[in-house]
Amino acid sequence: MRKRFFVTSIVSRDKLIQSSLELSKKGIKSKSALRINSERMGVIKLLAKSKKRIIITVSKNMPKSQFEKLKRIIDSLKKETSNKLIRIVPLSENNYYNAFWERDVFTRLNKRVLSKSRAIDLNIVSQKEKRFFGDGGRVINAGTVNGKEVLLVSHSPQHASLESLNTQKKLVSDEIEMLKKRGYIVFELPGFDYKRLGRVKGSEASNRFFEHLDVFINTIPQKKVMLVDPDYYAKNSIKVKQIAQAIGFKLIKIPSSEKYFYPSNFLNIGNGEIIMDKKASQTAKLLGEVGVRVYTTPSTLKGNNLMFGGARCFVNKD
């Protein structure tokens, strides 16, 4: 039987500094990007305590001192949690699993792996296909209905030239039809506006249209629960309600006061259990009332949020 695992990445300090500088050039003067790794380690610790199999990828070019420090931290974590199923794997820059955002690289659908580019994996034999929906933030698994797996997918293209947009629209349409032919029940939804400075500036923060769904809507299939951002719901309420009713899910709206923590970008770890940003305490309470067990992160995910992602974005499952 194939061994499943959670895979995430630790970013080199040089890349973190570069990310912080890039934010500064855009007028975002924040050192929060330098906290990205410590925020990720908090999620890794929660996974370790839950006895999950974890692979942590790092660049082969990571400085030796940083690698040795990480190794000491992981060795200590193994002892603390009695979980030996944690590996650090140095990989080349173009490797299948070496990515800032693991969820952006691939989507596993049963025996198939959809990936955005041809790449080498960790000696795991899979039927890989270069597909648009390898971008995992576009695909949300919503359990099964009448024996068929249900997927929520984003049909929105990325921002690009007009020619590229038309190409993307065709690719998305073709792949949605491909998923339907393979037996999936597919519901289409659009992307939405992401305010990464919303925590600080609120509604005054600038928008960036984000083609991913998983920062605005997500599901806990084991508990038949759908969690949705209040602004996303206001814009797409008819479609969202239709989907929830069609698959028999209870719809929970994120409190408006917590929408800029993007709690829908939680990490589902199975058995009705999720990992969510600690700032979303009211959302966690609402989910707890319907039987979802919520593990909150040791620190808020502000740094990762500034780079347009959260727990589900930087941890993938394979």
Contacts in CASP RR format, 6 or more apart in sequence:
PFRMAT RR
TARGET T0000
AUTHOR 0000-0000-0000
METHOD contacts of the structure
MODEL  1
MRKRFFVTSIVSRDKLIQSSLELSKKGIKSKSALRINSERMGVIKLLAKS
KKRIIITVSKNMPKSQFEKLKRIIDSLKKETSNKLIRIVPLSENNYYNAF
WERDVFTRLNKRVLSKSRAIDLNIVSQKEKRFFGDGGRVINAGTVNGKEV
LLVSHSPQHASLESLNTQKKLVSDEIEMLKKRGYIVFELPGFDYKRLGRV
KGSEASNRFFEHLDVFINTIPQKKVMLVDPDYYAKNSIKVKQIAQAIGFK
LIKIPSSEKYFYPSNFLNIGNGEIIMDKKASQTAKLLGEVGVRVYTTPST
LKGNNLMFGGARCFVNKD
2 124 0 8 1.000
3 53 0 8 1.000
4 53 0 8 1.000
4 317 0 8 1.000
4 318 0 8 1.000
5 52 0 8 1.000
5 53 0 8 1.000
5 54 0 8 1.000
5 55 0 8 1.000
5 85 0 8 1.000
5 317 0 8 1.000
5 318 0 8 1.000
6 47 0 8 1.000
6 52 0 8 1.000
6 53 0 8 1.000
6 54 0 8 1.000
6 55 0 8 1.000
6 269 0 8 1.000
6 315 0 8 1.000
6 316 0 8 1.000
6 317 0 8 1.000
7 54 0 8 1.000
7 55 0 8 1.000
7 56 0 8 1.000
7 57 0 8 1.000
7 97 0 8 1.000
7 102 0 8 1.000
7 315 0 8 1.000
7 316 0 8 1.000
7 317 0 8 1.000
7 318 0 8 1.000
8 40 0 8 1.000
8 43 0 8 1.000
8 44 0 8 1.000
8 54 0 8 1.000
8 55 0 8 1.000
8 56 0 8 1.000
8 57 0 8 1.000
8 102 0 8 1.000
8 314 0 8 1.000
8 315 0 8 1.000
8 316 0 8 1.000
9 40 0 8 1.000
9 56 0 8 1.000
9 57 0 8 1.000
9 58 0 8 1.000
9 97 0 8 1.000
9 98 0 8 1.000
9 99 0 8 1.000
9 100 0 8 1.000
9 102 0 8 1.000
9 314 0 8 1.000
10 37 0 8 1.000
10 40 0 8 1.000
10 41 0 8 1.000
10 56 0 8 1.000
10 57 0 8 1.000
10 58 0 8 1.000
10 62 0 8 1.000
10 70 0 8 1.000
11 19 0 8 1.000
11 36 0 8 1.000
11 37 0 8 1.000
11 100 0 8 1.000
12 58 0 8 1.000
12 59 0 8 1.000
12 61 0 8 1.000
12 62 0 8 1.000
12 63 0 8 1.000
12 66 0 8 1.000
13 63 0 8 1.000
13 66 0 8 1.000
15 100 0 8 1.000
16 33 0 8 1.000
16 34 0 8 1.000
16 36 0 8 1.000
16 37 0 8 1.000
17 34 0 8 1.000
19 33 0 8 1.000
19 36 0 8 1.000
19 307 0 8 1.000
20 30 0 8 1.000
20 31 0 8 1.000
20 33 0 8 1.000
20 34 0 8 1.000
23 29 0 8 1.000
23 30 0 8 1.000
23 33 0 8 1.000
23 306 0 8 1.000
28 197 0 8 1.000
28 306 0 8 1.000
30 303 0 8 1.000
30 306 0 8 1.000
32 302 0 8 1.000
32 303 0 8 1.000
32 306 0 8 1.000
33 303 0 8 1.000
33 306 0 8 1.000
33 307 0 8 1.000
35 299 0 8 1.000
35 302 0 8 1.000
35 303 0 8 1.000
36 303 0 8 1.000
36 304 0 8 1.000
36 307 0 8 1.000
38 299 0 8 1.000
39 297 0 8 1.000
39 299 0 8 1.000
39 300 0 8 1.000
39 301 0 8 1.000
39 302 0 8 1.000
39 303 0 8 1.000
39 304 0 8 1.000
40 304 0 8 1.000
40 314 0 8 1.000
41 73 0 8 1.000
42 297 0 8 1.000
42 298 0 8 1.000
42 299 0 8 1.000
43 267 0 8 1.000
43 275 0 8 1.000
43 297 0 8 1.000
43 311 0 8 1.000
43 314 0 8 1.000
43 315 0 8 1.000
44 54 0 8 1.000
44 56 0 8 1.000
44 77 0 8 1.000
44 86 0 8 1.000
45 77 0 8 1.000
45 81 0 8 1.000
45 298 0 8 1.000
46 275 0 8 1.000
46 295 0 8 1.000
46 297 0 8 1.000
46 298 0 8 1.000
47 54 0 8 1.000
47 269 0 8 1.000
47 275 0 8 1.000
47 315 0 8 1.000
48 54 0 8 1.000
48 77 0 8 1.000
48 78 0 8 1.000
48 80 0 8 1.000
48 81 0 8 1.000
48 83 0 8 1.000
48 86 0 8 1.000
49 81 0 8 1.000
49 83 0 8 1.000
50 269 0 8 1.000
50 273 0 8 1.000
50 295 0 8 1.000
51 81 0 8 1.000
51 83 0 8 1.000
51 85 0 8 1.000
52 83 0 8 1.000
52 85 0 8 1.000
52 269 0 8 1.000
53 85 0 8 1.000
53 86 0 8 1.000
54 85 0 8 1.000
54 86 0 8 1.000
54 87 0 8 1.000
55 86 0 8 1.000
55 87 0 8 1.000
55 89 0 8 1.000
55 97 0 8 1.000
55 122 0 8 1.000
56 70 0 8 1.000
56 74 0 8 1.000
56 86 0 8 1.000
56 87 0 8 1.000
56 88 0 8 1.000
56 89 0 8 1.000
57 88 0 8 1.000
57 89 0 8 1.000
57 90 0 8 1.000
57 91 0 8 1.000
57 95 0 8 1.000
57 97 0 8 1.000
57 98 0 8 1.000
57 99 0 8 1.000
57 102 0 8 1.000
58 67 0 8 1.000
58 70 0 8 1.000
58 88 0 8 1.000
58 89 0 8 1.000
58 90 0 8 1.000
58 91 0 8 1.000
58 98 0 8 1.000
59 90 0 8 1.000
59 91 0 8 1.000
59 92 0 8 1.000
59 93 0 8 1.000
59 98 0 8 1.000
60 90 0 8 1.000
60 91 0 8 1.000
60 92 0 8 1.000
60 93 0 8 1.000
61 93 0 8 1.000
62 90 0 8 1.000
67 88 0 8 1.000
67 90 0 8 1.000
70 88 0 8 1.000
71 88 0 8 1.000
74 86 0 8 1.000
74 88 0 8 1.000
77 83 0 8 1.000
77 86 0 8 1.000
78 84 0 8 1.000
78 86 0 8 1.000
89 97 0 8 1.000
89 122 0 8 1.000
91 97 0 8 1.000
91 98 0 8 1.000
92 98 0 8 1.000
94 119 0 8 1.000
95 119 0 8 1.000
95 120 0 8 1.000
96 105 0 8 1.000
96 106 0 8 1.000
96 115 0 8 1.000
96 119 0 8 1.000
96 120 0 8 1.000
96 121 0 8 1.000
96 122 0 8 1.000
97 105 0 8 1.000
97 121 0 8 1.000
97 122 0 8 1.000
99 105 0 8 1.000
100 307 0 8 1.000
100 314 0 8 1.000
101 309 0 8 1.000
101 313 0 8 1.000
101 314 0 8 1.000
102 313 0 8 1.000
102 314 0 8 1.000
102 315 0 8 1.000
102 316 0 8 1.000
103 136 0 8 1.000
103 137 0 8 1.000
103 214 0 8 1.000
103 312 0 8 1.000
103 313 0 8 1.000
103 314 0 8 1.000
103 315 0 8 1.000
103 316 0 8 1.000
104 116 0 8 1.000
104 135 0 8 1.000
104 136 0 8 1.000
104 137 0 8 1.000
104 313 0 8 1.000
105 115 0 8 1.000
105 116 0 8 1.000
105 119 0 8 1.000
105 134 0 8 1.000
105 316 0 8 1.000
106 113 0 8 1.000
106 114 0 8 1.000
106 115 0 8 1.000
106 116 0 8 1.000
106 134 0 8 1.000
106 136 0 8 1.000
106 316 0 8 1.000
106 318 0 8 1.000
107 113 0 8 1.000
107 114 0 8 1.000
107 115 0 8 1.000
107 131 0 8 1.000
107 133 0 8 1.000
107 134 0 8 1.000
107 135 0 8 1.000
107 136 0 8 1.000
107 138 0 8 1.000
107 139 0 8 1.000
108 114 0 8 1.000
108 126 0 8 1.000
108 317 0 8 1.000
108 318 0 8 1.000
109 139 0 8 1.000
109 149 0 8 1.000
109 151 0 8 1.000
109 179 0 8 1.000
109 184 0 8 1.000
110 149 0 8 1.000
111 126 0 8 1.000
111 127 0 8 1.000
112 126 0 8 1.000
112 127 0 8 1.000
112 128 0 8 1.000
112 129 0 8 1.000
113 121 0 8 1.000
113 126 0 8 1.000
113 127 0 8 1.000
113 128 0 8 1.000
113 129 0 8 1.000
113 318 0 8 1.000
114 128 0 8 1.000
114 129 0 8 1.000
114 130 0 8 1.000
114 131 0 8 1.000
114 133 0 8 1.000
114 134 0 8 1.000
115 128 0 8 1.000
115 129 0 8 1.000
115 130 0 8 1.000
115 131 0 8 1.000
115 134 0 8 1.000
116 130 0 8 1.000
116 131 0 8 1.000
116 132 0 8 1.000
116 134 0 8 1.000
116 135 0 8 1.000
117 130 0 8 1.000
118 128 0 8 1.000
118 130 0 8 1.000
119 128 0 8 1.000
121 128 0 8 1.000
124 318 0 8 1.000
131 175 0 8 1.000
132 138 0 8 1.000
132 168 0 8 1.000
132 171 0 8 1.000
132 172 0 8 1.000
132 175 0 8 1.000
133 139 0 8 1.000
133 153 0 8 1.000
133 175 0 8 1.000
133 179 0 8 1.000
135 212 0 8 1.000
136 212 0 8 1.000
136 214 0 8 1.000
136 316 0 8 1.000
137 154 0 8 1.000
137 212 0 8 1.000
137 213 0 8 1.000
137 214 0 8 1.000
137 312 0 8 1.000
137 313 0 8 1.000
138 153 0 8 1.000
138 154 0 8 1.000
138 211 0 8 1.000
138 212 0 8 1.000
138 213 0 8 1.000
139 151 0 8 1.000
139 152 0 8 1.000
139 153 0 8 1.000
139 154 0 8 1.000
139 213 0 8 1.000
140 151 0 8 1.000
140 152 0 8 1.000
140 153 0 8 1.000
140 213 0 8 1.000
140 214 0 8 1.000
140 217 0 8 1.000
140 218 0 8 1.000
140 219 0 8 1.000
141 149 0 8 1.000
141 150 0 8 1.000
141 151 0 8 1.000
141 219 0 8 1.000
141 221 0 8 1.000
142 150 0 8 1.000
142 151 0 8 1.000
142 152 0 8 1.000
142 187 0 8 1.000
142 219 0 8 1.000
142 221 0 8 1.000
142 226 0 8 1.000
142 243 0 8 1.000
142 247 0 8 1.000
142 249 0 8 1.000
143 149 0 8 1.000
143 150 0 8 1.000
143 219 0 8 1.000
143 221 0 8 1.000
143 247 0 8 1.000
144 150 0 8 1.000
144 221 0 8 1.000
145 185 0 8 1.000
145 246 0 8 1.000
145 247 0 8 1.000
148 183 0 8 1.000
148 184 0 8 1.000
148 185 0 8 1.000
149 183 0 8 1.000
149 184 0 8 1.000
149 185 0 8 1.000
150 184 0 8 1.000
150 185 0 8 1.000
150 186 0 8 1.000
150 187 0 8 1.000
150 247 0 8 1.000
151 179 0 8 1.000
151 184 0 8 1.000
151 185 0 8 1.000
151 186 0 8 1.000
151 187 0 8 1.000
152 187 0 8 1.000
152 189 0 8 1.000
152 213 0 8 1.000
152 217 0 8 1.000
152 219 0 8 1.000
152 243 0 8 1.000
153 176 0 8 1.000
153 179 0 8 1.000
153 186 0 8 1.000
153 187 0 8 1.000
153 188 0 8 1.000
153 189 0 8 1.000
153 213 0 8 1.000
154 188 0 8 1.000
154 189 0 8 1.000
154 190 0 8 1.000
154 191 0 8 1.000
154 211 0 8 1.000
154 212 0 8 1.000
154 213 0 8 1.000
155 172 0 8 1.000
155 173 0 8 1.000
155 176 0 8 1.000
155 188 0 8 1.000
155 189 0 8 1.000
155 190 0 8 1.000
156 172 0 8 1.000
156 190 0 8 1.000
156 191 0 8 1.000
156 209 0 8 1.000
156 211 0 8 1.000
157 164 0 8 1.000
157 165 0 8 1.000
157 168 0 8 1.000
157 169 0 8 1.000
157 172 0 8 1.000
157 211 0 8 1.000
158 164 0 8 1.000
158 168 0 8 1.000
158 211 0 8 1.000
159 209 0 8 1.000
160 168 0 8 1.000
176 186 0 8 1.000
176 188 0 8 1.000
179 186 0 8 1.000
180 186 0 8 1.000
185 247 0 8 1.000
187 239 0 8 1.000
187 243 0 8 1.000
187 246 0 8 1.000
189 213 0 8 1.000
189 217 0 8 1.000
189 236 0 8 1.000
189 239 0 8 1.000
189 240 0 8 1.000
189 243 0 8 1.000
190 236 0 8 1.000
191 209 0 8 1.000
191 210 0 8 1.000
191 211 0 8 1.000
191 212 0 8 1.000
191 213 0 8 1.000
191 216 0 8 1.000
192 209 0 8 1.000
192 210 0 8 1.000
192 216 0 8 1.000
192 229 0 8 1.000
192 231 0 8 1.000
192 232 0 8 1.000
192 235 0 8 1.000
192 236 0 8 1.000
193 207 0 8 1.000
193 208 0 8 1.000
193 209 0 8 1.000
193 210 0 8 1.000
193 231 0 8 1.000
194 207 0 8 1.000
194 208 0 8 1.000
194 209 0 8 1.000
194 210 0 8 1.000
194 215 0 8 1.000
194 308 0 8 1.000
195 201 0 8 1.000
195 202 0 8 1.000
195 203 0 8 1.000
195 205 0 8 1.000
195 206 0 8 1.000
195 207 0 8 1.000
195 208 0 8 1.000
195 260 0 8 1.000
196 205 0 8 1.000
196 208 0 8 1.000
196 305 0 8 1.000
196 306 0 8 1.000
196 307 0 8 1.000
196 308 0 8 1.000
197 205 0 8 1.000
197 206 0 8 1.000
197 306 0 8 1.000
198 205 0 8 1.000
198 260 0 8 1.000
199 260 0 8 1.000
199 261 0 8 1.000
199 302 0 8 1.000
199 305 0 8 1.000
202 260 0 8 1.000
205 260 0 8 1.000
208 308 0 8 1.000
210 216 0 8 1.000
210 308 0 8 1.000
212 313 0 8 1.000
214 264 0 8 1.000
214 265 0 8 1.000
214 312 0 8 1.000
214 313 0 8 1.000
215 229 0 8 1.000
215 262 0 8 1.000
215 264 0 8 1.000
215 265 0 8 1.000
215 308 0 8 1.000
215 309 0 8 1.000
215 310 0 8 1.000
215 313 0 8 1.000
216 228 0 8 1.000
216 229 0 8 1.000
216 232 0 8 1.000
216 262 0 8 1.000
216 264 0 8 1.000
217 226 0 8 1.000
217 227 0 8 1.000
217 228 0 8 1.000
217 229 0 8 1.000
217 232 0 8 1.000
217 240 0 8 1.000
217 264 0 8 1.000
218 226 0 8 1.000
218 227 0 8 1.000
218 264 0 8 1.000
218 265 0 8 1.000
218 266 0 8 1.000
218 268 0 8 1.000
218 312 0 8 1.000
219 225 0 8 1.000
219 226 0 8 1.000
219 227 0 8 1.000
219 249 0 8 1.000
219 268 0 8 1.000
220 227 0 8 1.000
220 268 0 8 1.000
220 272 0 8 1.000
220 274 0 8 1.000
220 287 0 8 1.000
220 292 0 8 1.000
222 270 0 8 1.000
222 271 0 8 1.000
222 272 0 8 1.000
223 272 0 8 1.000
223 290 0 8 1.000
223 291 0 8 1.000
223 292 0 8 1.000
224 247 0 8 1.000
224 248 0 8 1.000
224 249 0 8 1.000
224 250 0 8 1.000
225 249 0 8 1.000
225 250 0 8 1.000
225 252 0 8 1.000
225 287 0 8 1.000
225 290 0 8 1.000
225 292 0 8 1.000
226 240 0 8 1.000
226 243 0 8 1.000
226 244 0 8 1.000
226 249 0 8 1.000
226 250 0 8 1.000
226 251 0 8 1.000
226 252 0 8 1.000
227 252 0 8 1.000
227 254 0 8 1.000
227 263 0 8 1.000
227 264 0 8 1.000
227 266 0 8 1.000
227 283 0 8 1.000
227 287 0 8 1.000
228 240 0 8 1.000
228 251 0 8 1.000
228 252 0 8 1.000
228 253 0 8 1.000
228 254 0 8 1.000
228 264 0 8 1.000
229 253 0 8 1.000
229 254 0 8 1.000
229 259 0 8 1.000
229 262 0 8 1.000
229 264 0 8 1.000
230 253 0 8 1.000
230 254 0 8 1.000
230 255 0 8 1.000
230 256 0 8 1.000
230 259 0 8 1.000
231 259 0 8 1.000
232 240 0 8 1.000
233 240 0 8 1.000
233 253 0 8 1.000
240 251 0 8 1.000
241 251 0 8 1.000
243 249 0 8 1.000
244 250 0 8 1.000
244 251 0 8 1.000
250 290 0 8 1.000
252 283 0 8 1.000
252 286 0 8 1.000
252 287 0 8 1.000
252 290 0 8 1.000
254 263 0 8 1.000
254 264 0 8 1.000
254 280 0 8 1.000
254 283 0 8 1.000
255 282 0 8 1.000
255 283 0 8 1.000
255 286 0 8 1.000
257 282 0 8 1.000
258 279 0 8 1.000
258 280 0 8 1.000
258 281 0 8 1.000
258 282 0 8 1.000
258 283 0 8 1.000
261 277 0 8 1.000
261 279 0 8 1.000
261 280 0 8 1.000
261 300 0 8 1.000
261 301 0 8 1.000
261 305 0 8 1.000
262 277 0 8 1.000
262 305 0 8 1.000
262 309 0 8 1.000
262 310 0 8 1.000
263 276 0 8 1.000
263 277 0 8 1.000
263 280 0 8 1.000
263 283 0 8 1.000
263 284 0 8 1.000
265 277 0 8 1.000
265 309 0 8 1.000
265 310 0 8 1.000
265 311 0 8 1.000
265 312 0 8 1.000
265 313 0 8 1.000
266 274 0 8 1.000
266 275 0 8 1.000
266 276 0 8 1.000
266 277 0 8 1.000
266 294 0 8 1.000
266 311 0 8 1.000
266 312 0 8 1.000
267 274 0 8 1.000
267 275 0 8 1.000
267 276 0 8 1.000
267 311 0 8 1.000
267 312 0 8 1.000
267 315 0 8 1.000
268 274 0 8 1.000
268 312 0 8 1.000
269 275 0 8 1.000
269 295 0 8 1.000
271 293 0 8 1.000
272 291 0 8 1.000
272 292 0 8 1.000
272 293 0 8 1.000
273 292 0 8 1.000
273 293 0 8 1.000
273 294 0 8 1.000
273 295 0 8 1.000
274 287 0 8 1.000
274 292 0 8 1.000
274 293 0 8 1.000
274 294 0 8 1.000
274 295 0 8 1.000
275 294 0 8 1.000
275 295 0 8 1.000
275 296 0 8 1.000
275 297 0 8 1.000
275 311 0 8 1.000
276 283 0 8 1.000
276 284 0 8 1.000
276 287 0 8 1.000
276 294 0 8 1.000
276 295 0 8 1.000
276 296 0 8 1.000
276 297 0 8 1.000
276 311 0 8 1.000
277 296 0 8 1.000
277 297 0 8 1.000
277 300 0 8 1.000
277 301 0 8 1.000
277 305 0 8 1.000
277 310 0 8 1.000
277 311 0 8 1.000
278 296 0 8 1.000
278 297 0 8 1.000
278 298 0 8 1.000
278 299 0 8 1.000
278 300 0 8 1.000
279 300 0 8 1.000
280 296 0 8 1.000
281 296 0 8 1.000
284 294 0 8 1.000
284 296 0 8 1.000
287 294 0 8 1.000
288 294 0 8 1.000
297 311 0 8 1.000
301 309 0 8 1.000
301 310 0 8 1.000
301 311 0 8 1.000
304 310 0 8 1.000
304 311 0 8 1.000
304 313 0 8 1.000
304 314 0 8 1.000
END
